[in-house]
Amino acid sequence: MTQSWDSRVAEVWAAADGLSDEAVLASIDALVAERTTERGADDPAALFESASVRDYLGRESDAEPLYRAAIAAGLDGERRPQAVIQLASTLRNLGRAEEAVALLSDHLELHPADEWTAPGAAFLALALVTAGRERDAASVALVALSQSLPVYSNAVRRYALELRGG
């Protein structure tokens, strides 16, 4: 039985820390080429993986348009929230923190209480710090943290919201 494309992509990412940057890029680009040959150059998953590997390698300027293309092409499933979070992180790294804040704020409205809430909040807090809004960043981080506290969660959430004035 042949492994699915998704599982082969996951294997590359699982091994990425032990590979050279060139090997990670070559492996993901080969899988992207395979996918686009079968499904076309505008395949959302292929665009996303192409963006992700460039982002991973610190090539944010190359990653940004690929993330945007993946989202515009109809990226869905768990890759869509990942793409939004990763695009926002890329924007922050490119010096566009306020754009990242807006994108992540929208993300959190769509994901107020699921597996994408905490990652979105973490990157929103980082973007807020970069934008010079440290109190807002602390509030976002503390609200997210409050959801996992065994005690004092309501108090921490209330105090965190007070940091933002609401």
C-alpha positions in Angstrom: 0.0 0.0 0.0 1.3 3.4 -0.9 1.5 6.1 1.7 -0.8 9.1 1.3 0.7 12.4 0.2 -0.3 13.9 3.5 1.4 11.2 5.5 4.6 11.6 3.5 4.5 15.4 4.1 4.0 14.8 7.8 7.1 12.4 7.8 9.3 15.2 6.3 8.1 17.7 9.0 8.6 15.1 11.8 12.2 14.6 10.6 12.9 18.2 9.8 14.9 19.0 12.9 17.4 16.3 12.0 17.7 17.3 8.3 19.6 20.1 6.6 17.6 23.1 5.4 18.4 22.0 1.8 17.1 18.5 2.5 13.8 19.8 4.0 13.3 22.2 1.1 14.1 19.5 -1.5 11.8 17.0 0.2 8.8 19.3 0.5 9.4 20.8 -3.0 9.4 17.2 -4.5 6.1 16.4 -2.8 4.7 19.7 -3.9 5.7 19.0 -7.5 4.1 15.6 -7.3 0.9 17.0 -6.0 0.7 19.9 -8.5 1.4 17.5 -11.4 -1.7 15.5 -10.3 -3.9 18.4 -9.2 -2.6 21.6 -10.8 -0.5 24.5 -9.7 -3.3 26.1 -7.7 -3.8 23.1 -5.4 -4.3 24.7 -1.9 -2.5 22.0 0.1 0.6 22.1 -2.2 0.7 25.9 -2.0 0.4 25.7 1.8 3.3 23.2 2.1 5.4 25.3 -0.3 4.7 28.4 1.9 5.4 26.5 5.1 8.8 25.2 4.1 9.9 28.7 3.0 8.6 30.1 6.2 10.4 27.4 8.2 13.7 28.4 6.4 13.2 32.1 7.2 12.2 33.1 3.7 9.1 35.0 4.8 8.9 37.2 1.7 8.6 34.0 -0.5 6.1 32.4 1.9 3.6 35.3 2.2 2.2 35.1 -1.3 2.1 31.3 -1.2 0.1 31.4 2.0 -2.3 34.0 0.5 -2.7 31.9 -2.6 -3.4 28.7 -0.6 -6.1 30.5 1.4 -7.6 32.0 -1.7 -7.6 28.7 -3.5 -9.9 27.2 -0.8 -7.5 25.7 1.7 -9.6 23.8 4.2 -9.4 21.4 7.1 -6.7 21.8 9.7 -4.4 23.4 7.2 -6.6 26.6 6.9 -6.2 27.8 10.5 -2.5 26.8 10.4 -2.1 28.9 7.2 -3.8 31.9 8.9 -1.6 31.6 12.0 1.6 31.1 9.9 0.7 33.9 7.6 0.2 36.2 10.5 3.5 35.2 12.0 5.2 35.8 8.7 3.6 39.3 8.5 4.9 40.0 12.0 8.4 39.0 10.9 8.1 41.2 7.8 7.4 44.2 10.1 3.6 44.3 9.5 2.5 43.5 13.1 -0.8 45.4 12.9 -1.8 43.4 9.8 -0.9 40.2 11.8 -3.0 41.5 14.7 -6.0 42.0 12.5 -5.7 38.6 10.9 -5.3 36.8 14.2 -8.1 38.8 15.8 -10.4 37.6 13.0 -9.0 34.0 13.4 -10.0 34.1 17.1 -13.5 35.2 16.3 -13.8 32.1 14.1 -12.1 29.8 16.7 -13.2 31.1 20.1 -12.9 27.7 21.8 -11.3 24.9 19.9 -7.8 23.5 19.2 -6.8 26.6 17.2 -7.7 29.1 20.0 -4.5 28.8 22.1 -2.1 28.8 19.1 -3.9 31.8 17.6 -3.8 33.6 21.0 -0.1 32.9 21.4 0.8 34.4 18.0 -1.6 37.3 18.6 0.2 38.1 21.8 3.5 38.1 20.0 2.1 40.3 17.3 0.7 42.7 19.9 4.1 42.9 21.6 5.8 43.7 18.2 3.2 46.4 17.6 4.1 48.0 21.0 0.8 46.9 22.7 2.3 45.0 25.6 -0.8 45.3 27.9 -3.0 43.9 25.2 -0.5 41.1 24.6 -0.5 40.2 28.3 -4.3 40.3 28.4 -4.6 37.9 25.4 -2.0 35.5 26.8 -3.5 35.5 30.3 -7.1 34.9 28.9 -5.7 32.0 27.0 -3.9 30.7 30.0 -6.9 31.1 32.2 -8.7 28.4 30.3 -6.3 25.8 31.5 -5.9 26.8 35.2 -7.2 24.3 37.7 -8.1 27.1 40.1 -8.4 30.9 39.8 -9.4 30.7 36.1 -12.3 33.2 36.5 -10.2 35.6 38.5 -7.3 35.5 36.1 -9.7 36.0 33.1 -11.4 39.0 34.7 -8.1 40.6 35.6 -6.7 39.9 32.1 -9.7 41.6 30.5 -9.2 44.6 32.8 -5.8 45.0 31.3 -7.5 45.8 28.0 -10.1 48.0 29.7 -12.9 45.6 29.2 
